Amino acid sequence: MKREAFILYLLLASTLVGCGGDKGSDEPSKSTPTPPKTTAAIIDDLEKEGKLPVLDRTNSIVGVDSNSNGIRDDIDGYISKSSYTGDQKKALNQVSKGFQSSLTVDITDMQAVKKVSKDIGKGIDCVFSKVGVDAVDKSAGKVVQELESLTTNTKARLLAYLKYNKALDGTSSALTEGDSCE
Amino acid sequence: MNKIKQKFILFLLIPSVSVFSMSTVFAADDICTNNGVVFASFNGVQTTEAQARINLLYLKVIHGRTSPKGDNIQYEYLYNYTEGFEDFVETFEQRLKEQDSIVSNKFELFFDALNGGNGSWWRNLTTAAVAYKEVLQSVIDQIQAQKINNLTTLLANPPTIQNYAEQKGRILEWTQQGKKLVFVAHSQGNLFANAAYDYALTQVTSKSVKVIHIAPASPKLNGTHVLADKDLVINGLRVAGTVARITDTIPGYLVRPAGLNFLEDILGHGLLEIYLNPHLTTSTKVKAYINDALSTVEAPEKKVSDGFFTATLSWNGSGDVDLHTFEPSGGAHVYYQSPTGNSGFLDQDNTTNGTVDPEHYYASCDASKLKLGTYRVAVANYAGATGRTATVQIASANGGVLGTKNVTLGRETGDTPIYSLFNVVVGKNAQTGAYEVSLN
């Protein structure tokens, strides 16, 4: 579907919704039809309702980390506003910090790359131990993948992250024995 | 008597591979985990390293800490990146731009789209505006084509273990330590698992290494396999060539329950969404096959010991290369002439061929013996190995591989190790008191 056709599709869909009227009333609707929503307005609404994340899309790889805790401010906010417990949030912070460092690690330095991988790994293991896998709304696997996605929310960040992954091609890593939480 | 003569006499007196000490210390203050089975996973196509770890963590949840035979299980993943993964970023962006520039800068949607767009963000988008369903479908169509293309390319040029020094070194040490090996592979991981299996068989027999193939991208099988009929990625490969037979019929996408991670996969290929989905027969089979492998795999001969950390030296041919470990604070210099240190031991020396029975140092698991500080690990071309590639791997009992380095050997230097490869730091966590090891 081309962009023009897509916009027409949205307009048509919104118009049809506007024509639906109130099924419970016999009176003909006197209100003027709701103007169709643009895609920008739809996205804006989703962001306001917290159904899409509002993220730092600055040009730099690292983004804004005003308190220098190794986690981008927007991700910091995302975690702190979530309904996870204190211990769980600490685990989410640990893995987020690891993900963030993967964007800037020197990929020609394998020792450094492996160190980042170990830090992320310990963070993931910690999230699994604190969050668990049984709850639909709070599952360790889902939340870690969400943090991975939040970290790589611009093209430059995503490409940097994939380069880091490529550097790990052919490596071997172990799940942590014992407590991996910091 | 010069050193070469000393070594020559030693060579005549003892076998080409000398085992100096075979006792693994698991004392009262043992700080190592004693694992009998290695559960090694090989990830699927277009998987990040973090996702490979997540998949293995779910397998650990299913199979637990001990095998049906009572062995402790050591979980490791051998990561393989999909060539061209990064190219899909461009395709993804173009697809979104063609249709809707508003979301085209939202790269946080990328990984969710790769998994079929079942996360909350894509769900919210497609619910708010039905037209986004078509956007997502278009992206998924591209993903399917790209995955099939990635796998077809890999099949045409399968990986060899020779290109994967770290994984090769890891498998070599496991076989030497007498570990039972169970390889679990998904999707493209099957090609890598096959290469790993072939290499393992140069060290041990098939009784000591078992493979479970999940959604195999390769027609070559070295063990039991599970393949769903509605796996659209493998079905795509079937059009281009031979694939393994289908083992399970699964429900269509619209009536298929969500998987182990509460997500669905429209392509029918995901490990957690399909093959470990507790509502599908595939998961019952995968679990049974893995349990069977864990129950029947046999331990090979144990040649070297586990340690708090270990250093393993191999090289790619004949010659005599030596491993030298300098223990902390001016402590012992551990090598073939002096195999017993204050903290550790050189428990295997090799004087003829580095492709079998590597040189091996292990640091004691006994906290009363293990010295804190920096251990320097170095290598010498003692004789006859000029031009060979030597590989040294440092691994820890509780964390797997810390690092792997190759060096091309120059002239012979006898007992002088001129290649200093690793500084291994053993310390204690100030808060927990736990022993830690890292590279400096």
Interface residues (C-beta under 8 A of the other chain):
Chain A: M1 K2 R3 F6 Y9 L10 A13 T39 A40 I42 I43 D45 L46 K51 L52 P53 L55 R57 F99 M110 Q111 K114 K115 S117 K118 I120 G121 I124 D125 F128 V133 V136 S139 A140 G141 K142 V144 Q145 E146 E148 S149 L150 T152 N153 T154 K155 R157 L158 L159 Y161 L162 K163 N165 K166 L168 D169 G170 T171 S172 S173 A174 L175 T176 E177 G178 D179
Chain B: T33 A40 T48 E49 A50 Q51 R53 I54 L56 L57 Y58 K60 V61 Q74 Y75 E76 Y77 L78 Y79 N80 Y81 F85 E86 V89 E93 K97 E98 Q99 D100 S101 I102 V103 N105 K106 F107 E108 L109 F110 F111 D112 N115 G119 S120 W121 N124 L125 A128 A129 V130 A131 E134 V135 S138 N163 Y164 A165 E166 Q167 R170 L260 N261 F262 L263 L272 A397 N398 G399 G400 V401 L402 G403 T404 T432 A434 S438 L439
